[in-house]
Amino acid sequence: MQVCRVGTETGKETRPLIKTKDGFRWKALPAPLPLYHLDKISNKPDVPIVVCEGEKAADAAELLFPEAVTTTPPNGAQSPHKANWKPVSGRKVKVWPDADKPGETFAKSVTKLAFENGDV
């Protein structure tokens, strides 16, 4: 799955692109969805995880937190409940949301989900 960020006249849209047996489709995978940078989470089991609000923020945070793995659920603040949080099991997790009301809601939701599967 590839998540594409598209600028529109009314703002931004994120669109998932998946490969199917018939080719590529603009369609989401069924839940639970994989976390962003899942390969890094798996390959670095001893480092903390920083959960950001969106892929763009996770990429930027990667430069600020080189000792950690940065991630986000697909669709950022919109649907953390649809992500598979099992990969954070037993890991130290820090949540770094945007500084706004949706970010506060995101942080509370991710904290609950990560706590159920890891150490926050």
C-alpha positions as CSV (number, residue, x, y, z in Angstrom):
1,M,0.0,0.0,0.0
2,Q,1.2,3.5,-0.8
3,V,-0.5,6.6,0.7
4,C,-0.5,9.5,-1.7
5,R,-1.0,13.1,-0.4
6,V,-2.8,15.2,-3.0
7,G,-3.3,18.9,-3.0
8,T,-6.7,20.0,-4.1
9,E,-8.5,23.3,-4.4
10,T,-10.1,22.7,-1.0
11,G,-7.0,21.5,0.9
12,K,-5.3,18.1,1.0
13,E,-6.5,14.6,0.4
14,T,-4.8,11.4,1.2
15,R,-5.5,8.5,-1.1
16,P,-4.3,4.9,-0.6
17,L,-3.0,3.1,-3.7
18,I,-2.9,-0.7,-3.5
19,K,-1.8,-3.4,-5.9
20,T,-4.5,-6.0,-6.7
21,K,-4.5,-9.0,-9.0
22,D,-5.9,-6.7,-11.6
23,G,-3.3,-4.0,-11.2
24,F,-3.2,-0.8,-9.1
25,R,-6.3,0.6,-7.6
26,W,-7.1,3.8,-5.5
27,K,-8.6,1.8,-2.6
28,A,-7.8,1.2,1.0
29,L,-6.7,-2.1,2.4
30,P,-9.2,-3.7,4.8
31,A,-8.6,-3.0,8.5
32,P,-6.4,-3.5,10.4
33,L,-4.0,-1.4,8.4
34,P,-0.2,-1.5,8.7
35,L,1.6,1.3,10.5
36,Y,3.9,3.6,8.5
37,H,7.5,2.5,8.5
38,L,6.5,-1.0,9.7
39,D,9.7,-2.4,8.2
40,K,11.8,-0.1,10.5
41,I,9.6,-1.0,13.5
42,S,10.3,-4.7,12.8
43,N,14.0,-4.2,12.0
44,K,14.8,-2.1,15.1
45,P,13.1,-3.9,18.0
46,D,15.1,-2.2,20.7
47,V,14.5,1.5,19.9
48,P,11.6,3.7,21.0
49,I,8.7,4.5,18.7
50,V,7.5,8.1,18.1
51,V,3.9,8.2,16.7
52,C,3.2,11.3,14.7
53,E,0.0,12.6,13.0
54,G,0.5,11.8,9.4
55,E,3.3,10.5,7.1
56,K,4.7,14.0,6.4
57,A,5.1,14.6,10.2
58,A,6.6,11.1,10.7
59,D,9.2,11.8,8.0
60,A,10.1,15.1,9.5
61,A,10.3,13.6,13.0
62,E,12.7,11.0,11.7
63,L,15.3,13.8,11.4
64,L,14.7,15.0,14.9
65,F,14.6,11.6,16.6
66,P,17.3,9.5,14.9
67,E,17.5,7.2,17.9
68,A,13.8,6.2,17.4
69,V,11.5,4.8,14.7
70,T,8.8,7.2,13.6
71,T,5.4,6.0,12.5
72,T,1.8,7.0,12.0
73,P,-1.4,5.1,11.4
74,P,-2.7,5.4,7.8
75,N,-4.9,8.5,7.4
76,G,-3.2,10.2,10.4
77,A,-5.6,11.6,12.9
78,Q,-8.6,10.3,11.0
79,S,-8.6,6.7,12.0
80,P,-5.9,5.4,14.4
81,H,-8.4,2.7,15.5
82,K,-8.2,1.1,12.0
83,A,-4.4,0.4,12.4
84,N,-2.7,-2.7,13.6
85,W,-1.0,-1.7,16.8
86,K,0.4,-5.1,17.6
87,P,3.9,-4.2,16.3
88,V,4.3,-1.8,19.2
89,S,3.8,-4.6,21.8
90,G,6.5,-4.4,24.4
91,R,8.0,-1.1,23.0
92,K,8.4,2.3,24.5
93,V,6.0,4.6,22.6
94,K,5.9,8.4,22.6
95,V,3.0,10.2,20.9
96,W,3.8,13.5,19.2
97,P,0.5,15.0,17.8
98,D,-0.1,18.3,16.0
99,A,-0.8,21.2,18.4
100,D,-4.5,21.5,17.7
101,K,-7.8,20.0,18.8
102,P,-7.7,17.1,16.3
103,G,-4.2,16.4,17.5
104,E,-5.4,16.2,21.1
105,T,-8.0,13.7,20.2
106,F,-5.5,11.8,18.1
107,A,-3.0,11.7,21.0
108,K,-5.7,10.3,23.4
109,S,-6.8,7.6,20.9
110,V,-3.2,6.6,20.0
111,T,-2.2,6.5,23.7
112,K,-5.1,4.1,24.5
113,L,-4.3,1.9,21.5
114,A,-0.6,1.8,22.1
115,F,-1.0,1.2,25.8
116,E,-3.2,-1.8,25.0
117,N,-0.3,-3.2,22.9
118,G,2.8,-1.7,24.2
119,D,4.4,0.6,26.8
120,V,3.5,4.3,26.6
